[in-house]
Amino acid sequence: MALFKKRTAGKPGEWYYCLEHQKVEEGPECPAKDRFGPYASRAEAERAMETARERNLEWETDPRWHDVPPAGEREED
């Protein structure tokens, strides 16, 4: 008998998107390093890659995350 049980993150009823298997899972099936989530619904988990693309695009085009001065301002030499 094992002294310690291996615990997995997450709970049944939470939805995840597995990056390795490219599928939606309910509860923790794959390791946390291989999944996005948790999501409140299966539909949200199914959109995981689209949501990630949208967020990446927002980040890439957000001037607050880049060393670009605001419009109308110039860096002084």
CNS distance restraints for C-alpha pairs under 8 A (distance, minus, plus):
assign (resid   8 and name CA) (resid  28 and name CA) 6.47 0.50 0.50
assign (resid   8 and name CA) (resid  31 and name CA) 7.92 0.50 0.50
assign (resid   9 and name CA) (resid  28 and name CA) 6.33 0.50 0.50
assign (resid   9 and name CA) (resid  32 and name CA) 7.10 0.50 0.50
assign (resid  10 and name CA) (resid  14 and name CA) 6.91 0.50 0.50
assign (resid  10 and name CA) (resid  27 and name CA) 6.06 0.50 0.50
assign (resid  10 and name CA) (resid  28 and name CA) 5.56 0.50 0.50
assign (resid  10 and name CA) (resid  38 and name CA) 7.30 0.50 0.50
assign (resid  11 and name CA) (resid  27 and name CA) 5.12 0.50 0.50
assign (resid  11 and name CA) (resid  28 and name CA) 6.58 0.50 0.50
assign (resid  12 and name CA) (resid  26 and name CA) 6.11 0.50 0.50
assign (resid  12 and name CA) (resid  27 and name CA) 4.06 0.50 0.50
assign (resid  12 and name CA) (resid  28 and name CA) 7.17 0.50 0.50
assign (resid  13 and name CA) (resid  26 and name CA) 6.18 0.50 0.50
assign (resid  13 and name CA) (resid  27 and name CA) 6.04 0.50 0.50
assign (resid  13 and name CA) (resid  40 and name CA) 7.96 0.50 0.50
assign (resid  14 and name CA) (resid  26 and name CA) 5.81 0.50 0.50
assign (resid  14 and name CA) (resid  27 and name CA) 5.29 0.50 0.50
assign (resid  14 and name CA) (resid  38 and name CA) 5.60 0.50 0.50
assign (resid  14 and name CA) (resid  39 and name CA) 5.97 0.50 0.50
assign (resid  14 and name CA) (resid  40 and name CA) 5.97 0.50 0.50
assign (resid  14 and name CA) (resid  41 and name CA) 7.15 0.50 0.50
assign (resid  15 and name CA) (resid  24 and name CA) 6.98 0.50 0.50
assign (resid  15 and name CA) (resid  25 and name CA) 5.76 0.50 0.50
assign (resid  15 and name CA) (resid  26 and name CA) 4.59 0.50 0.50
assign (resid  15 and name CA) (resid  27 and name CA) 5.93 0.50 0.50
assign (resid  15 and name CA) (resid  37 and name CA) 6.62 0.50 0.50
assign (resid  15 and name CA) (resid  38 and name CA) 5.34 0.50 0.50
assign (resid  15 and name CA) (resid  39 and name CA) 4.94 0.50 0.50
assign (resid  15 and name CA) (resid  40 and name CA) 6.36 0.50 0.50
assign (resid  15 and name CA) (resid  41 and name CA) 6.05 0.50 0.50
assign (resid  15 and name CA) (resid  42 and name CA) 5.80 0.50 0.50
assign (resid  15 and name CA) (resid  45 and name CA) 5.99 0.50 0.50
assign (resid  16 and name CA) (resid  24 and name CA) 5.70 0.50 0.50
assign (resid  16 and name CA) (resid  25 and name CA) 5.17 0.50 0.50
assign (resid  16 and name CA) (resid  26 and name CA) 6.29 0.50 0.50
assign (resid  16 and name CA) (resid  27 and name CA) 7.04 0.50 0.50
assign (resid  16 and name CA) (resid  28 and name CA) 7.57 0.50 0.50
assign (resid  16 and name CA) (resid  35 and name CA) 6.32 0.50 0.50
assign (resid  16 and name CA) (resid  36 and name CA) 5.65 0.50 0.50
assign (resid  16 and name CA) (resid  37 and name CA) 4.69 0.50 0.50
assign (resid  16 and name CA) (resid  38 and name CA) 5.18 0.50 0.50
assign (resid  16 and name CA) (resid  39 and name CA) 6.13 0.50 0.50
assign (resid  16 and name CA) (resid  42 and name CA) 7.95 0.50 0.50
assign (resid  16 and name CA) (resid  45 and name CA) 5.59 0.50 0.50
assign (resid  17 and name CA) (resid  22 and name CA) 6.85 0.50 0.50
assign (resid  17 and name CA) (resid  23 and name CA) 5.73 0.50 0.50
assign (resid  17 and name CA) (resid  24 and name CA) 4.52 0.50 0.50
assign (resid  17 and name CA) (resid  25 and name CA) 6.13 0.50 0.50
assign (resid  17 and name CA) (resid  35 and name CA) 5.38 0.50 0.50
assign (resid  17 and name CA) (resid  36 and name CA) 5.16 0.50 0.50
assign (resid  17 and name CA) (resid  37 and name CA) 6.54 0.50 0.50
assign (resid  17 and name CA) (resid  45 and name CA) 5.48 0.50 0.50
assign (resid  17 and name CA) (resid  46 and name CA) 6.89 0.50 0.50
assign (resid  17 and name CA) (resid  48 and name CA) 6.42 0.50 0.50
assign (resid  18 and name CA) (resid  22 and name CA) 5.31 0.50 0.50
assign (resid  18 and name CA) (resid  23 and name CA) 5.41 0.50 0.50
assign (resid  18 and name CA) (resid  24 and name CA) 6.20 0.50 0.50
assign (resid  18 and name CA) (resid  25 and name CA) 6.95 0.50 0.50
assign (resid  18 and name CA) (resid  30 and name CA) 6.81 0.50 0.50
assign (resid  18 and name CA) (resid  34 and name CA) 5.78 0.50 0.50
assign (resid  18 and name CA) (resid  35 and name CA) 4.28 0.50 0.50
assign (resid  18 and name CA) (resid  36 and name CA) 6.56 0.50 0.50
assign (resid  19 and name CA) (resid  23 and name CA) 7.36 0.50 0.50
assign (resid  19 and name CA) (resid  34 and name CA) 5.31 0.50 0.50
assign (resid  19 and name CA) (resid  35 and name CA) 5.32 0.50 0.50
assign (resid  19 and name CA) (resid  36 and name CA) 7.33 0.50 0.50
assign (resid  20 and name CA) (resid  34 and name CA) 5.94 0.50 0.50
assign (resid  20 and name CA) (resid  35 and name CA) 7.67 0.50 0.50
assign (resid  23 and name CA) (resid  46 and name CA) 7.81 0.50 0.50
assign (resid  24 and name CA) (resid  42 and name CA) 7.18 0.50 0.50
assign (resid  24 and name CA) (resid  45 and name CA) 6.20 0.50 0.50
assign (resid  24 and name CA) (resid  46 and name CA) 6.21 0.50 0.50
assign (resid  25 and name CA) (resid  29 and name CA) 6.73 0.50 0.50
assign (resid  26 and name CA) (resid  42 and name CA) 7.86 0.50 0.50
assign (resid  28 and name CA) (resid  32 and name CA) 7.89 0.50 0.50
assign (resid  30 and name CA) (resid  34 and name CA) 6.54 0.50 0.50
assign (resid  30 and name CA) (resid  35 and name CA) 7.07 0.50 0.50
assign (resid  31 and name CA) (resid  35 and name CA) 7.02 0.50 0.50
assign (resid  32 and name CA) (resid  36 and name CA) 7.81 0.50 0.50
assign (resid  36 and name CA) (resid  45 and name CA) 7.94 0.50 0.50
assign (resid  36 and name CA) (resid  48 and name CA) 6.99 0.50 0.50
assign (resid  37 and name CA) (resid  45 and name CA) 7.18 0.50 0.50
assign (resid  38 and name CA) (resid  45 and name CA) 7.84 0.50 0.50
assign (resid  39 and name CA) (resid  44 and name CA) 5.99 0.50 0.50
assign (resid  39 and name CA) (resid  45 and name CA) 5.71 0.50 0.50
assign (resid  40 and name CA) (resid  44 and name CA) 6.90 0.50 0.50
assign (resid  40 and name CA) (resid  45 and name CA) 7.99 0.50 0.50
assign (resid  41 and name CA) (resid  45 and name CA) 6.52 0.50 0.50
assign (resid  42 and name CA) (resid  46 and name CA) 6.16 0.50 0.50
assign (resid  43 and name CA) (resid  47 and name CA) 6.52 0.50 0.50
assign (resid  44 and name CA) (resid  48 and name CA) 6.50 0.50 0.50
assign (resid  47 and name CA) (resid  51 and name CA) 5.98 0.50 0.50
assign (resid  48 and name CA) (resid  52 and name CA) 6.14 0.50 0.50
assign (resid  49 and name CA) (resid  53 and name CA) 6.20 0.50 0.50
assign (resid  50 and name CA) (resid  54 and name CA) 6.22 0.50 0.50
assign (resid  51 and name CA) (resid  55 and name CA) 6.18 0.50 0.50
assign (resid  52 and name CA) (resid  56 and name CA) 6.05 0.50 0.50
assign (resid  53 and name CA) (resid  57 and name CA) 6.16 0.50 0.50
assign (resid  54 and name CA) (resid  58 and name CA) 6.25 0.50 0.50
assign (resid  55 and name CA) (resid  59 and name CA) 6.18 0.50 0.50
assign (resid  56 and name CA) (resid  60 and name CA) 6.07 0.50 0.50
assign (resid  57 and name CA) (resid  61 and name CA) 6.18 0.50 0.50
assign (resid  58 and name CA) (resid  62 and name CA) 5.94 0.50 0.50
assign (resid  59 and name CA) (resid  65 and name CA) 6.93 0.50 0.50
assign (resid  60 and name CA) (resid  65 and name CA) 7.72 0.50 0.50
assign (resid  62 and name CA) (resid  66 and name CA) 7.29 0.50 0.50
assign (resid  63 and name CA) (resid  67 and name CA) 7.48 0.50 0.50
assign (resid  63 and name CA) (resid  68 and name CA) 6.28 0.50 0.50
assign (resid  63 and name CA) (resid  69 and name CA) 7.95 0.50 0.50
assign (resid  63 and name CA) (resid  70 and name CA) 7.55 0.50 0.50
assign (resid  64 and name CA) (resid  68 and name CA) 7.98 0.50 0.50
assign (resid  69 and name CA) (resid  73 and name CA) 6.03 0.50 0.50
assign (resid  69 and name CA) (resid  74 and name CA) 6.54 0.50 0.50
assign (resid  69 and name CA) (resid  75 and name CA) 7.11 0.50 0.50
